[in-house]
Amino acid sequence: MTNVNRRRFLKGAGGTAVGLTALGAGAGSASAQRYGIPIVSTRGHFNDDGNLVSGETQTSYDTTGDVPGVDTGCVNDLTVFIHGWHKKGDNPEQDARDKFLSAKNNLEAAGYNGTVIGYSWDNDAGGGADYGWGTAKDVAQQNGVKLAQFAVYLKYYCPNTTLRFACHSLGAQVMLSCLRSLDVTDWWNNNGHEVYSTHLLGAATDNEKPTTESMTTYNAITNQTAATFNYHSHDDSVLSWVYNTIEFDQALGETGYESGNTPAPNYNEFDVTSQVGSDHSGYLDNLGDDMVYHMNNVPYYD
């Protein structure tokens, strides 16, 4: 099966999927550069204003030609790792690939026996006084429906594959947008599909998102995941800077969910300040064992 023959399942706007379309020919090709790990990519789909470029749609994506369920056969357990914001360096795509390999290596070293793939997106879009943060945030949220398209496609062809998401930093906004899209996708819900576990590392999103203060996300976590795990560090210097300086708010990955609010019933969080400290890039290197333990014990946390 190749990307050239991808089917389109979702349609909608603003990161919201509204239903299942009839099977038909899809656009796109296996055009992402092959690397040491399978990658689903939307890189190059958005311009610096955060708008889709000509030829791409709200649900299109590319692959490296070796993504399970799309290009190759089904696997038993699949974890999609979503990278965060590009804030330094001159090669964001290579930095994303390095992050994917780090996820694969750390999870496998901790005993994960499934397959890890990467989800690559335009995390360097935008510029200006906020260093492109606002545009990158918009692009992240628009990528939610694209990731949802992949999830639906995977489950259509591989219904027995256990699907998981893990995300770092601004990748949390991609992932949560995806869950919100799936929550309003009839085919997905009518067939009883779910994302078995989700894992947020240093999540660069508002700390009220998993709570009743943000009901669409609260419901999406409740309905679309068996269990969700958030790992946060009170000393995370990047999140403190971004949210205190730019957002005038606090990040889920720094404080955990907002005090006084009620989180989703299957939402679980862990203060990993002692393991991660101020190192926003250090979650994967320090939390592989924690993540795999939670992956293996989802029924105790749902």
Secondary structure, 3 states (H helix, E strand, C coil): CCHHHCCCCEEEECCEEEEECCCCCCCCCCCCCCCCCCEEECCCCECCCCCECCCCCCCCCEECCCCECCCECCCCEEEEEECCCCCCCCCHHHHHHHHHHHHHHHHHHCCCCCEEEEEECCCCCCCCCCCCHHHHHHHHHHHHHHHHHHHHHHHHHCCCCEEEEEEECCHHHHHHHHHHHHCCCHHHHHCCCCEEEEEEECCCCECCCCECCCHHHHHHHHHHEEEEEEEECCCCHHHHHHHHHHHCCCEHHHHCCCCCCCECCCEEEEECHHHHCCCCCCHHHHHHHHHHHHHHCHHHCC
